[in-house]
Amino acid sequence: MLDKCHELQWEPKDLDWSQRPRPMSRDDEIAIVQLFTDMAGIERLAGALFHEQERRVEDPTLRAIFTTFVKDEVRHAQVAQMLADFYDVHHYRVYQQNPHLSRFTPAFVDAVRYLGDDVANAYITVGELILDIALLRSINDYVHDAMSDQAMRLINRDESRHIAIDYFMTEYYTTDEYNARLAERPSQSLDEQVRGAKALALMLYYGKPFFREVFFAPMDLVDPTGRRILEAFKRVQMVSAKPGIARRPFGAFMLALQNAYKNPLGRKLLGRALTRLAGMEPRFMEQIPTDAELARAGRMTFDELAQEALAVKEQPS
């Protein structure tokens, strides 16, 4: 993987920026420029999370891999902003990053510093599955232009490496080796625990509007059928079916929220609170895979699950 990370590097200047955008309506231009403006912010957030993972891992090869991932996300953010500028032909407005993304980013990065290693990995895995299986492909289809297509192909190639390592790390956090190392770490001070709890509360408070406005609403625009976003959450729920996910407190917490929501009484009494805590919309709290698919996922290796997710994202539109 590290060899691939080095061999498959590229630069924004490798793209052909001499092209001209296709003609589009005022509404389409505004929507597309805003989508790429927010995409730049999402990629910067992913880079911050990979930097945190880079800081935490002990294995030198993994640390080197995460270093390249940070570089990837910086490049993706640059290209997304360049695409926003490229499609801003008529300058209909001054575009700014979605305010919910701006509020969530510092809260999330702060929370990750205090919370468990698996928390950062869980959120980045979910985020990249949504980004890679659903959002990037649907944005590219919506733009329907050669410049976007050229850039997205290279970005998607990078994201495939990221997803493979996301699954690898998800498995690692379920192992006896990791839990033994975790037990040897010094306990957090009371001050650190309080600051961590405050950071988590702030992250959860900003989380639902962030996901709604930055992921779900754009997906409703660029993929109104909802097919791809449901496929992404299907992959999330399938990896959650693996034995060992509930071994870590955060995994157990998120599974408990989903199980409580699946209970008709729990949904009736606590539905709004459960979706708020999970940062999800009701449609994504429902079970998406069939019982047979969940049982199959439980028997698959994490690598097989990753390869299946990557195969889905490579399927033709």
Secondary structure by P-SEA (a helix, b strand, c coil): caaaaaaacccccccccccccccccaaaaaaaaaaaaaaaaaaaaaaaaaaaaaaccccaaaaaaaaaaaaaaaaaaaaaaaaaaaacccccccccccaaaaaaaaaaaaaaacccaaaaaaaaaaaaaaaaccaaaaaaaaaccaaaaaaaaaaaaaaaaaaaaaaaaaaaaacaaaaaaaaacccccaaaaaaaaaaaaaaaaacaaaaacccaaaaaaacccaaaaaaaaaaaaaaaacccccccaaaaaaaaaaaaaacaaaaaacaaaaaaaaccccccccccccaaaaaaaaaccaaaaaaaaaaaaaccc
